[in-house]
Amino acid sequence: MIKKITLLLTLCFACTQITTGQTILNEGFEGATFPPAGWTSYIGTNGLGTVQNWIQESQVQNTGNFSARNSYEDVTGGIAEDWLVTSQIDLTSSSNTQLSFYSSQRFTTNYGSNYEVRVSTASQTTQTDFTSVASYNESTVGGTGSFELRTVDLSAYDGMMIYIAFVHLNDDGDEWWIDDIEVRSPFNLDAELEATSLNRYSLTSVDNPLSVDVKNDGLTTITSIDIAWNDGTNSYSENFNVNIAPGQTQTLNHSTQVNYSTIEEKSIVATIENVNGGADDHAANNSLSALFNTITQSGTKTVLIEEATGTWCPWCPRGAVGLEYMATTYPNTVIPVAVHNTNPNAASADPMTLPEYDSGIGQYISGYPSSVIDRKIGDVDPGQSTLQGAYNQQINEIVPVDLTTSASIAGNDLTISANANFYTNLSNANFRLGVIITEDGLSGTTPGWAQANNYAGGGNGPMGGYENLPNPVPASQMVYDHVGIALLGGFNGQVGSVPTTISVNNSISYDFNYTIPATSNQDNMHIVVVLIDQTDGSIASASQSSVTQALSTNEFAGIDSIRIYPNPAQDFINVAFDASNGDYEITVNDMLGRTVIQKSYEGLFGNQNLELPVSQLNAGHYIMNINDNNGSYSTKFIVNK
């Protein structure tokens, strides 16, 4: 049976046994050894399944950096069994014991795998001593490429010493990922503040909803709860009448929204209080904090789409078509990058693979084709409709910075200046700047340039013309665009490129050096500057320019001390600058690149304050360009209604 590529994954386990409190075992698979101390893994009594054992998983996880994975195995004469068994677990002082774990599988097609949780009170290694306490098939074990919580009642083993086994049974079946295993004796009353939702950045004087997810980790239904939030100065508490059964989660929206009229940097702390009118039995999980900043204006929002692809991948034409659709539909707000991968089992390597980039994107996906959006939304199918949905989710995000690019060149040596202008105060900034170099129009003649194509013949529906091409598409017929060919500063950005303390309207700059390969065409190359938030690896902002555009950036003779105000604007916007006896043109474009205002001024000299009407414009973001025939200056502003 032929399947899509299975990633080579590594697994790392760390186990903590706690004899006091409610958590008895907590396994996040983050340790340095596998199996973890006291654990073991082995195959079934029929001796089948010797090749694919439980291994260390480094690319797909529920939380942290690792999970556990067992792959399918094609066997003859029976069913392969792969066992992963815990160390001995002491339940002698426990009551109402529960096992919870997060579970996922690999493929959407049902390949017949079965998954069991078994318990033994006698032996860790004698399979016949184990009793099944939970069974799953491919439709119930968990999400495809996403983790789902599974809970097993172990109360029948209260007062005992036990071992727990995770057993994967298959013959050329699916895969099994497990993560965040916990054995616990629940408190009677335990409300957990599982998550908070609050915009990271906001304009001043704007209401920002605050919501929290409350999970019932206890044994008693929660019917009443107070949710308070404070910013270090003020506190706002609200009572909610709820009905949260054990194991369930409910989202609560606080009626007092977060709103500041001045530039602020706040840590907003949400807290659970008065559960069912009294104290919670487990207060340690009652609070979460969220960072919140107000900003003077929003930077230009773009959406970075990193498409995971490969010439070996027969379904990857879907990604090429989807990425091109987004790039041409939203030329000013989508930044497209094709990140190529080489399948070690393919006959030929993909010649466009950049190993560091491929490895970095691999953290966010479970297979090919796929895509990553702003490094916030991972494993997105790269078809047109799903990319459009992810774009819609991200495009209205408020960003605290504008990025610009300039460059100079000597021979083939390119110096790129990445510039960031911040619109808020940050006392403990944790950002890095990085640069992605992309190139269009790549082609070659060796076998690795041929594109595998499952859409050939039209049996799998239309796909941007690939249905009319053979499988594989010969190298002579393929041209690849948006290919990521270099990372400057690494996948996570350049260490030390952004200071830790930033004040509103601070501008910072960092220079990157790149030698353009002799095989590259400078006219087909783009510079993508990214600002990467190191707290979660997400893209805080991104900007794209062609190499030609970056090289054409000049000091703007005759334009000094430009100021645009008010921003946001409603009826009028003023453009103030010092002119030097010249002619000036001001154009305003919307985010689709359409010119909505164009004004020409002749013979300006000295201090100028030009007023432009904007009341006729729709609410949104606009780009203003001021040109004096010697150079141009661009900035962004917002129209509010």
N, C-alpha and C positions, 0 to 999 in steps of 0.2 A: 504494500500500500504506500503510495507516494503522499507525503505531507509537506507543508511549508517548513522552512528552516526552524530547527530547534536551537535556541541560543545555548551556548555553553555557559553554565551558571555555576557559581561557587556558593557554598553555604557556611555560615559561621554561627555557632550556637553559644549562648550564655545562659546558664540556669541559676536561679536564686531560690533556695528553699528558706522559708520563713516559718519559724515555729511559734511566733506570737502574731496576733492580729488576724485579719481575715484572709489574707493572701497566703496560700500555702506553697504554690509554685507559680513562677512568672518567667516565661521563656520567650525572649524577643529575638533569639538567634543572632545576637550581636557579638558573641565571644570569638576567641581565636582558634578554638579547636572544634572538631566534629568527629563523632558525636560529642556533645558536652560531657563533662565529668559525670560518670555514673550511668550515662545513657548508652544504648547500643543499637545497632541495626543489623538485620540479617534477612535471608530469603526464606521462603516457605519450605515445608517438609518435602515437597516434590522436587526440590532442587532446581526449579525453573526460575529464570530471571537473574542470571549472574552478571549481566553487563550493566544494566541501569539500576544503580543503587541510590538511596537517599544521599543527596549531595548539597553542597553549599551554594546558595542562590544569591547572587550579587546584583541582579538587574531588575528583579520584580519583587516587591515587598509591600506589606501593608503599612508598616512604619519602620523607621530606622534605615539601615543599609542592607539588611539581609533578611531572607526567609528560607524555609526548607522546601526542597523540590525533589519529586521523584518522577522520572520520565517514563513514557510507555516503552514496552519491550515486545518485540515480535518473537514468540516462542512456538515450539512444536510439542504437542502431546499434553497440553493442559493449560493452566492459568498461572502466570507469573505472580508471585506474592513478594512484596517488598515491605518489610516491617521497620518502623522507627519506634523505639520503646524508651520511655522515660526511666530515670532512676526511681528507686523506691520512694513512695510518697506517704507521709505519715498523716493519716486521718483520725488518729486515736482520740484527738480532742476536738474534732470537727463535727458540725451538724449542718444539715441541708446543703451538703457539698455540691458544687457545680463545676463543670469543666466548660470553658469557653475558648474558642480559637477562631482565627480568620482563615478562610479557605477560598481557593480559586483554582480554575482549570484553564486549559490552553486553547482548545479548539471549539468552534461552534457546532461542528458536525459531531453526532453521537457515535463514538467509537467503541462503546461497550464497557468502559471502565466501571468498576465498583470500588467504593471507599468505605472503610469500616474503622470505628473506634472500638477497641477491645480492652478489657480490664482483667488482670490476674491478681489474686491475693497470695499466690504460692511461688511463682517463678517468673523471672524476667525473660528467660530464653526458651522455655518449653511451650510451644505454640498451643498444645492441647489444654493447657491450664487457663487459657484466655477465653473470656465470654464476650460476645458482641453486645455493646450497649448503644450503638448508633450505627446506622447504615445509610449510605448515600449512593445515588447514581449520578450520571453526568448532568442531569437536569436539576438535581437538588444539592449537589456538593458545594456550589458557590458560583460566583460570576465568571464569565469568560474574560480573562484578562483583568478582572477586578475582584477584590476581596469582599467576602460577605461573612458576617458573624454567624457562627454556629455554637449552640449551647447544648450541653448534655447533662442530665440529672444524674449525679453520683451519690445521692443521699442513701442509696441501698448499701453503700460501702462506708458510711460513717462509723468511726471507731476502729477501722481496719488499717492495715498497711497494704498498699496496692502498687501496681505498675500499670501504666496506660500505654497502649500500642496504637499507632496510626498505620493501617494496613492498606496498601494500594494493590488491588487485584485487577489484572488486565492481560489481554493478548493483543498487542499492537493497538492499545487503547489511547487514552488521553494522558495528560500529565496532572500532577497534583502539587499545588503550593499550599503550605500552611505557615502561619505566622502568629505571633502574639498569643501564645498558649498561656492560659491562666487556670489554675485550680484554686477555688476560693470557697470559704464558708461565709455566706452573706450575712451582713448585719440585718437586723429587723427593719430599721428605717435608714435608708442610705440614698440620698439624692445626689447625683453626680452632675456637676456642671461640665458637660461634655465638650461644648464648643461655644464660641461667641462669633457673631457676625457684625462687623462694623466697617464702614469704608476706611481705608488707610489714610486717604488724603481728602480734603474738602476745601472748597472756597469758603471764605468767611460768610457768616450770617446765612448759612444753609443748614436745614435740618437733615441730620443723618440718623436713620433708623438703627437701633441697637436691638438685636435679637440674641437669644441664648437657646441652646439645646440642653434640656434637662433629661437625664437618664435615671430610671429607677433601678439602682443596683441592689436594692434590698428585697425583703420578703413581703413588705406591707405596701398596699396600693397608696400612692400619694394623691391626696385630694385637695391640699392647700399648700401654697408655697409663696414666699416673698422673694423677689428678685431686686437687689439694689445695685446701683452702679455709682462709683465715685471717681473724681479726677484729682484727688489729693486735697481739694478744697471744699467741694460741694458733694453731697450724697443725695441720691434720689431712689426711694424704695417704693415698690408696688406689689400688692397682693394679687395672686392669681388663683382662682378656683379651677382645679384640674382633675383629671382622672388618668393617672399614669400607672399602669399595671407593672408588676415586676418584670424587668427585662426590656420594657418599652421606653421610647424616647419621644418627647414632645417639644416643639419649638414655641417659645414665648417671645412676644414682641413688647418691649418696654414702651410705655406711652410717652415717657420723657425722652425726646431725641437729643442727640449731641449736636450742639450749635454754639459757635464762638464768633464774636464780632471782630476779634483781633487775631493777629498771627500767634498761634499757640502750638506748643508741643506737649502732648499729654499722654500719660499712661492711664487708660480707662480700666478700672478694676470692677468686674461684675462678680457678685457674691450671692449665694443661696442663703436664705435665712428663714427661720420659723417654718420648718417642714411639718405639716399637719398640726400647726399651732405650737410646736415645741422645738427642742433641739434635735438636730440630726445626729444619728449615732456615729457618723463618720464624717467629721468636718474637714478632713484633709483634702477632699476633692470638691470643695464647695466654691472655689474661687478660680477665676482666670483673668488675665489682663490682655489688653490690646492697645497697640500704639496708635495714636491719632494726631495728625498735623493739619492745621489750616494753612492755606497757601494764598499768595497774593494773586496768582493766576494759574491756570492749568497749562502745562506744557502741551506740545503737539502730541496727540496720541496716535501711534501706529500699532499695527498688530504684526508681530514676527511669527511667520509660519515656517517651521523647520520640518520638511518632508523627509521621512526615512524611506529610502529607496535602494534599488540595486538593479543592475542590468540582468542579473541572474533570476530576478523575482518576476514570475509570470503575471502576477496581479498588479505590479507596480505601475503599469501604464495608467491605471486609475488615479494614482497619485500625481503623475505628471500632468494629466488632463485637469485634475482638480486644482493643482497649484497654479497652472497657467490661467485658469478661469479667474481665480482670486486676484492674481497679479494684474490682469488686464481689466477686470471689473473695478478694482480699487487701486489704481496706480499710485495714488498719493498716501494711502493709509495701510496698504499691505506690503510687507517686506518679505519676499519669498526666498527661501534657501532650500536647495535639494542636497540632502546629506546622504552620500552613497555608502553602501555596505558591500563587503565581499563575503559570500557564503563559502566557508572552507570546503564544502562538499560540491561546489559548482566546478564545472570543467575549466572555466577561465575566471580569473580575478576581475572584479570591476575596476577599471583603470582610474576611475575618479574617486576611489575611496581615500579619505583622509582619516587615518586610524584614530587620531585623537578626537576628532569630531564625531566619528562613528561610535566610539566608546562612550562619549558624553551623552549623546542622544539615546544610546542603548539603555540608560538608566530610566528613561521615561516611557519606554514602549515594551510590548511583549512579542512583537513579530513584525512582519513586513507584508504589505505596505502599511505605513502609519504616519502620524505627524504629531508635532508638539506645538502648542500655541502659547507664545509668551513664556514658555517654560512654567506655566501655571496649570495648563490643561494638557495632560499627557495621553498618549495612546489614542489619538483621534483618527478615525478612518479618514483618509485623505480624499474621499469623494467630494464632489461639489457641494452637496447638500449639508454634509456634516461639517465641512470647513466653513460654509456660510453660517451655520448655527454657532460655531465656536467664535467666529469673527463678531457676530452680533452680540455675543456674551461679553466680549472684551473691549469693543471699540469705544464705548462711552466711559471707560475708566478714567478717573482723574489722575494725572501724573504730575509730580512736583518739579519737573525739570525740562528744559529744552536742550537738545543735543544738536550741535552743528559740526561740520567737518571742513577742514582746509588741508591742502597738501602742496608739497613741492617735490621736484624730481631732479635728479642728476644722473644721467644715463638711464639705467634701469632701477636705480635706488630711489624708492619712494618714501618720503617722510610724511606721515599722516598726523595731523593735529586734531585730536578729539576734544571737543569743548563742551562743557556742561554748565548751564546757567540755572541755579536753583532758586525756587520761589518760596522757600520755607526755612525755618531754623531747625537744625539737627545737631543735638549735643553729643550723640553717639552714633554717627553715621557708619554704616557697614556696607559700602558699595565698592564696586570695582568697574572700571572702564575696560572694554575689550573691543576688538575689531574683527569682523568676519569679511573676508574677501570672497566675492562671488564672480563667476564668469559665465557669459552666455556663449552659445554657438560652438560648444565643444563637440568634436567628432574624432573618429579614428578608424583604422582599418583592421586592427587585430580582432580576434574573436571576442575578447572581453567587451568590445563596444557594441556588440549585437544585443538587442533587447528581447528577453523572453516575453511572450505575449499570449496570454490565455484568452484574449478577446478576438484572436484571429478567427475569421469565418463567421463572426456574428452570433455564435451560439450562446454567448454570455451577454448579449445585448450590445447596443452601440457604445463606443468609448472614444469619442473625439477623433475618429478615423482609424484607430488601431484595429477596428473590426475588419478593415479592408487591407490590412497588412498581414504578412505571414508570421508564423511562430517558429523560430525567433525572427524578429525584424533584422535584416542584415545590417552590419555596421555601416555599410555604404549609404543606407537610407536613414540613419539616425543622427539627429543633432540634439544636444542636451543644453538646456538653459538653467540659469539660477544655481549653478553648481558651486557648492562651498569648497573652495580650493585652498584656503589658508585661515588659520586662527592666530591672531596676534594678541598676546596676553594669555592665551590658553582658553579652554572651554569655560572656565569660571571667571575669566577676567584677570587683569594685571594687578598683582599685589602692590599696594602703595600708590595706586593711581588716583585715589580719592581720599581726601583728609577725613578724619573722624569728626571734626567740628566744622559745621557749615552754617553760615548766616544767610538770611534772606537776601537774594540778589547777588550772592557770591557766584563768581564764574571761576571754574577750574579748567585746566587744560593738561593733556598728557600726549606726548609724542610717541608714535609707533613707527618702526622702520620695517620696510618690506622691499625685497628685491623681486621685481616682476620677472617671472621666468621668460626665457627666450621663446618658449612655445606659446606664450599667452598673447592675446590681442588686447592691448590697453584700452581700446575703444569699446570693448565688450565687457569691461570689468566694473564692478561696483564695490564701494566701501560701505559696510554696514557697521555703524558705531552702536554699541550696546552698553547700557548701564545695568549691572547685575547686582541684585540685592542678595548679599551673602547670608542673610538670615534664613532664606529658603531656596536660593538659587534661581529665583524668578527674574524675569526681565522687567526692570522698573521703567525703562524707556529705550527706544531704538530709533535710529535715523539712518536713512540710506541716501547716498549720492553716487553718481558715476565718478570714476577717476577723473574724467574730463571736467566735470563740474567742480570737483574739489580743487583741481589745479587752476581753475579760472577764478577762484576767490581772490579778490584784491582788497587792499586797503582803500576805503571809499573816499577818494579825494572830493573835497567840497561838502562832505557830510560829516558833521561832528556833533557829538552829544545828542544823539537822537533819543527822543522820549515820546512814547505812545500812551495817551491817557484819555479818558478813564478806561481801565481794562479790568473787568468786563465793561462794555459800552451798551447803551440802549438806543439813544436817538442820534448822537454824534460821537465821533472819535477825533481827537486832536493829535496832530503830528507836529512836534516841535523839534527844530534842529537849526544849526548854524550853516547857512548857505554861503557859497563862495562864487558868486557872480556866474551862475550857470543855469542851464535848463534841466528840469526835473520831471520825471514821470512817476506817478504812484499808481500801482495796480493792486487790486484786492481779489484773491481767488478763494473759492470755497474748497472744501476738502476733497472734492471730485476733480479739482483742477480747472473749474470753470471761472472765467473772469467775470466778476460781478460789479466792480468799480474800476474805472480807468480815468485818471486825471493828468493833464499836462500843465506845467508851469514854466514860463520863460523868464530869464533874466533875474532869478532870485539872488539876493545878496543880504548877508547879515542874519539876525535872529528871525526865524520864521515860526509861525504857529498856524498851521493849516487845519481847517475844520472840514471833516468829511461826514456827510449824512449817512447813517447806517440803519435808520428806522425801517427802511424798506427791505432789509435783509432778514432772513429767517434766523431764529436762535441757533447758535452753534459756533464752531471754530472757523477762523478765517486766517489766511496768510497774506500779509501786506509786503509788497516789494517796492522799494524806493530806488530809482535809477538816475544817475547824473551823467550818463554816457562814459564815465571813467570806471564805474563799478556799480555794484548794487548792494543793497542791504535788505535783509528779510527778517520779519518778526511775525509772531502770531498774536491774535487777539480773539476775544470772545464777545459775541452779541447775546445779551440776555433779553428776554421779553417779560 
